[in-house]
């Protein structure tokens, strides 16, 4: 394996681990937000949020941190409280679209309705003192980790644009253009825009001649941890690849990876 291949593999490993670091940081930030006035930063169903705050999070995050391969990102970008595709996100960065990539403004925060020292109910269900200074510090930490993540994407795009295209579900032209954005442009993103990604799938069984189906949601990192523990089939992680392929309609991109030694395991 060439020096370039080793460098790419090292960068990919760091990228995967940084995703989990960002999820951990996001959770810490979310746990200090009050129930009312934090809708811009909430994500997932109420059940998923309870699991995010639960005791099993540390174990699941630790296991996901050790996973060296995955078919897609455990993160998803959001703007104005809604998830968007990575294609739209990077296209907005490339185009300088301020309607998608909005600058953080402290006057826009809705959890600022409380006064420091006031007792509030937090998203994790506890009641404690509202601490805006600590919230600001944790939000800033999330942004710092995001910046580190974007820097890694920037460097990988120069070495393996095909991987970036597949991993984020981007058009090849978009993936190739990331290296021309410049890290300084990515670093101007000063709000939390990356959130833990959910995977939806259905469970169903036949009962008295009709099929009863229930849609099930899981955190992508959580599913990865359960696969590592052998609790569920690793086939379920293909849902992440499936979603990426059909969200971006870039199935043909996979054909370019056939002879890429450095990407064979990813």
C-alpha positions in Angstrom: 0.0 0.0 0.0 1.4 3.4 -1.0 2.1 6.3 1.3 -0.9 8.1 -0.2 -3.2 5.1 0.6 -1.9 5.0 4.2 -2.6 8.7 4.6 -6.1 8.4 3.2 -6.9 5.5 5.5 -5.6 7.4 8.5 -7.7 10.4 7.5 -10.8 8.2 7.1 -10.3 6.7 10.5 -10.0 10.1 12.1 -13.1 11.3 10.2 -15.2 8.3 11.5 -14.0 9.0 15.1 -14.7 12.7 14.9 -18.3 11.9 14.0 -18.7 10.2 17.3 -16.9 12.9 19.1 -19.4 15.4 17.6 -22.3 13.3 18.7 -21.0 13.1 22.2 -20.5 16.9 22.3 -23.9 17.5 20.8 -25.5 15.4 23.6 -23.7 17.3 26.3 -24.9 20.5 24.8 -28.5 19.3 24.4 -28.7 18.1 28.0 -28.3 21.7 29.3 -31.0 23.1 27.0 -34.5 23.8 28.5 -37.5 21.9 27.1 -39.1 25.2 26.0 -37.1 27.4 23.6 -34.7 24.8 22.2 -36.5 23.5 19.1 -33.8 24.6 16.7 -31.4 22.1 18.3 -33.7 19.2 19.0 -33.7 16.2 16.7 -35.1 12.7 16.6 -38.3 11.4 18.0 -39.1 11.7 21.8 -38.1 8.0 22.2 -34.8 8.5 20.4 -34.1 11.5 22.5 -34.7 9.5 25.7 -32.2 6.9 24.4 -29.7 9.6 23.6 -29.9 10.8 27.2 -30.0 7.3 28.6 -27.4 5.3 30.5 -26.7 3.2 27.5 -25.4 6.1 25.4 -21.7 5.9 26.6 -21.4 2.2 25.8 -23.1 2.6 22.4 -20.9 5.7 21.6 -17.7 3.8 22.7 -18.6 0.8 20.5 -19.4 3.1 17.5 -16.1 4.9 18.0 -14.2 1.7 17.4 -16.0 0.9 14.1 -13.5 1.4 11.3 -15.8 1.2 8.3 -19.2 2.4 7.4 -21.2 3.0 4.2 -22.3 6.5 5.0 -22.1 9.3 7.5 -23.6 9.1 11.0 -24.3 12.8 10.7 -26.8 14.8 8.8 -26.9 18.6 8.1 -29.8 20.7 9.1 -30.9 24.3 8.4 -33.9 26.2 9.8 -34.8 23.1 11.9 -35.0 20.8 8.9 -32.7 18.0 7.6 -31.2 18.6 4.2 -29.1 16.4 2.0 -25.3 16.7 2.1 -25.5 17.6 -1.6 -27.6 20.6 -0.8 -25.4 21.5 2.1 -22.1 21.5 0.2 -23.7 23.1 -2.8 -24.8 25.9 -0.5 -21.3 26.3 0.8 -19.9 26.4 -2.8 -22.5 29.0 -3.8 -22.3 31.0 -0.7 -26.0 30.6 -0.2 -26.8 32.4 3.1 -30.4 31.1 3.0 -29.1 27.6 3.8 -25.8 28.4 5.6 -27.0 31.1 8.0 -24.7 33.0 10.3 -25.3 32.4 14.0 -27.0 35.3 15.7 -27.3 35.4 19.5 -30.5 37.5 19.1 -32.1 34.5 17.3 -31.8 32.0 20.2 -35.2 31.1 21.6 -33.9 29.5 24.9 -32.7 33.0 25.9 -36.2 33.6 27.4 -34.8 32.5 30.7 -32.6 34.3 33.1 -29.4 32.9 34.5 -30.0 31.1 37.7 -33.6 30.4 37.0 -34.9 26.9 37.6 -35.9 25.2 34.3 -36.8 21.7 33.1 -34.1 20.4 30.7 -34.6 18.2 27.7 -33.3 15.2 29.6 -36.1 15.5 32.1 -34.1 17.0 35.0 -34.8 20.3 36.8 -31.9 22.5 37.5 -30.4 26.0 37.3 -30.3 27.6 33.8 -26.7 28.4 32.9 -26.4 30.3 29.7 -22.6 30.6 30.0 -22.1 26.8 30.1 -24.5 26.4 27.2 -22.5 28.9 25.2 -19.3 27.0 26.0 -20.8 23.7 24.9 -22.3 25.1 21.7 -18.8 26.6 20.9 -17.3 23.2 21.5 -19.7 21.6 19.0 -18.8 24.2 16.4 -15.0 23.6 17.0 -15.5 19.9 16.4 -17.5 20.6 13.3 -14.7 22.8 12.0 -12.2 20.0 12.6 -14.6 17.6 10.8 -14.9 19.9 7.8 -11.2 20.2 7.6 -10.9 16.5 7.4 -13.5 16.3 4.7 -11.6 19.0 2.8 -8.3 17.0 2.9 -10.0 13.7 2.0 -11.7 15.4 -1.0 -8.2 16.1 -2.4 -7.0 12.5 -1.9 -10.2 10.5 -2.6 -13.1 12.6 -4.1 -14.8 9.3 -5.1 -15.1 8.3 -1.5 -16.4 11.7 -0.5 -19.0 11.4 -3.3 -20.2 8.0 -2.1 -20.0 8.6 1.7 -22.0 11.8 1.6 -24.2 11.0 -1.5 -22.8 13.8 -3.6 -22.6 14.3 -7.3 -19.1 13.7 -8.5 -18.8 17.3 -9.6 -19.8 18.5 -6.1 -17.3 16.2 -4.3 -14.5 17.3 -6.7 -15.3 21.0 -6.0 -15.0 20.7 -2.2 -11.2 21.0 -2.5 -11.6 24.3 -4.2 -13.8 25.7 -1.5 -11.0 26.3 0.9 -11.0 25.4 4.5 -11.4 29.1 5.5 -14.9 29.1 3.9 -16.0 26.0 5.8 -14.7 27.5 9.0 -17.1 30.5 8.7 -19.9 28.2 9.6 -20.4 29.3 13.2 -23.5 27.4 14.4 -24.4 23.8 15.1 -25.4 22.4 11.7 -24.5 18.7 12.0 -26.8 16.4 13.9 -26.9 12.6 14.7 -28.5 10.8 11.9 -31.5 8.5 12.2 -32.2 5.4 10.2 -35.8 4.3 9.6 -36.9 0.8 8.7 -40.1 -1.3 9.0 -40.8 -4.4 11.0 -43.9 -6.3 9.9 -45.6 -9.7 10.3 -48.6 -11.4 8.8 -51.6 -11.6 11.1 -54.9 -13.0 10.0 -54.3 -12.4 6.3 -53.0 -8.8 6.6 -49.6 -7.4 7.1 -49.0 -5.3 10.3 -46.0 -3.0 9.8 -44.4 -0.7 12.3 -41.8 1.9 11.3 -38.8 1.7 13.6 -36.2 4.5 14.1 -32.7 4.1 15.4 -29.7 6.3 15.7 -27.1 5.4 13.0 -24.4 5.2 15.7 -26.6 3.1 17.9 -27.3 0.6 15.2 -23.6 0.4 14.5 -23.0 -0.4 18.1 -25.6 -3.2 18.2 -24.1 -4.7 15.1 -20.7 -4.7 16.8 -22.2 -6.5 19.8 -23.9 -9.1 17.5 -27.4 -8.1 18.6 -28.6 -7.4 15.1 -27.6 -8.4 11.6 -24.9 -6.3 9.9 -27.2 -6.2 6.9 -29.2 -3.4 8.6 -26.2 -1.1 8.2 -26.8 -1.3 4.5 -29.8 0.9 5.1 -27.3 3.7 5.5 -25.8 3.0 2.1 -29.3 2.5 0.5 -30.5 5.8 1.9 -27.4 7.6 0.6 -27.7 6.0 -2.9 -31.4 6.8 -3.4 -31.3 10.2 -1.8 -28.7 11.4 -4.2 -29.5 9.1 -7.2 -25.7 8.5 -7.6 -25.6 4.7 -7.7 -23.3 5.0 -10.7 -20.6 6.5 -8.5 -20.0 3.2 -6.8 -18.7 1.8 -10.2 -15.7 4.2 -10.0 -14.5 2.5 -6.8 -13.9 -1.0 -8.3 -10.1 -0.6 -8.6 -9.4 1.8 -5.8 -7.2 -0.2 -3.4 -7.5 2.5 -0.7 -11.3 2.3 -0.6 -11.9 -1.4 -0.9 -12.7 -1.8 2.8 -15.1 1.2 2.9 
